Amino acid sequence: MRCQACMEENFKPLFEKEGLRLNRCLNCGLVQTDNLEENFDIRHYDYYKDRLNRTQDSLYHSITTRRYVNLLKRLEKYRKTGFLLDIGCGEGHFLSVAKTMDWQIKGIELAPYAVDICRKFGINAECAEFLESEADRRSYDIITMFEVMEHLVQPKEYLLKTNSLLRKGGILIITTPNFDKLAESGVRFTN
């Protein structure tokens, strides 16, 4: 197994849960599964189906809404074209907030039921794999990937494509989990 970030092959096993083994690269610190392609299953995202009949108020928490408003206010200095793309948009909470702040929004999401929720709330979302998507060749001011990178088999290709979609001076925002602060119970660590 090669590290998706630095291409080294020196890992330390961290833990195993539900058949997934997570390992930390001893060179760069990236945490990844043994074989991401084999471990990915779109059915893990079927929980969105149970959320289809819920209202925006019951899905979108007000504290998160305020966090998104504050983030978008800080990003206002990057607004030139007004176009914003959210890769892995989930139920569309961030896009919904951006839309109320007059951004021209688009979301790309693999989970069909999540896209159904977005569309129900009037959010422009495409059900597709980002690398195969018909993402508009616009000059996006902002592209976001919240908690997406850790799921990718081809992170470099994602970064190259996002770079081709950003306007000069635009910004890509990426967030990932912090594996040094896992708080989930029932995780078995190994040495």
C-alpha positions, 0 to 999 in steps of 0.5 A: 500500500502506498500513501495517497499523499507522499507515495511512501509505503511505511505505515503504522496500523491505528485501529480496525472498525467494521472491517476497515483498517486505518493506518497512519503514514509514518512519513507524512502522517496521513491516515488512510484505509488499506484499500479505499477502492475496495472499502467504499460502498455507496450504501453506507450513505443510504441513511439520507433516505430516512431524512428525505421527509424532514424539513430544512429546520429539522436537518440544518442546525442553527449553530452550523448555519451561523458558522457557515454565515461567518465563514462566508462573510470572511470569504466575501473578499474572494467574491468576483464571479459569485460562483461557489462549488461544494464537492461532497455537498451532502444535504446542502446545508452550506449551499443553502446558506450560501444561496441566501447570501446571493452566491450562485451555488452548485453542489456535487454529491455521490449519494443519490438521496442526499441530492434528492434532499438538496433538490427538494430545498431548491439547491442546485446539486448534481449526483455524480463522481466529481472527476466524471461530473459536468462541473461548469467550466466557470471561474469559481470564486470558492470551491469547498470540500468539507470532510471529502479528501479522506474518502478519495482514491485519487486526491491529486486528480481532485486537486488538479480538477478543482484548480482548473475550475477556480478563477485566478485568485479564487480559493479552495477550502478543504477540511478533514477529520483530526485523527489525533482527537478521535472521540468515538467509543468502541474503537480498538487501537492496535500497536 
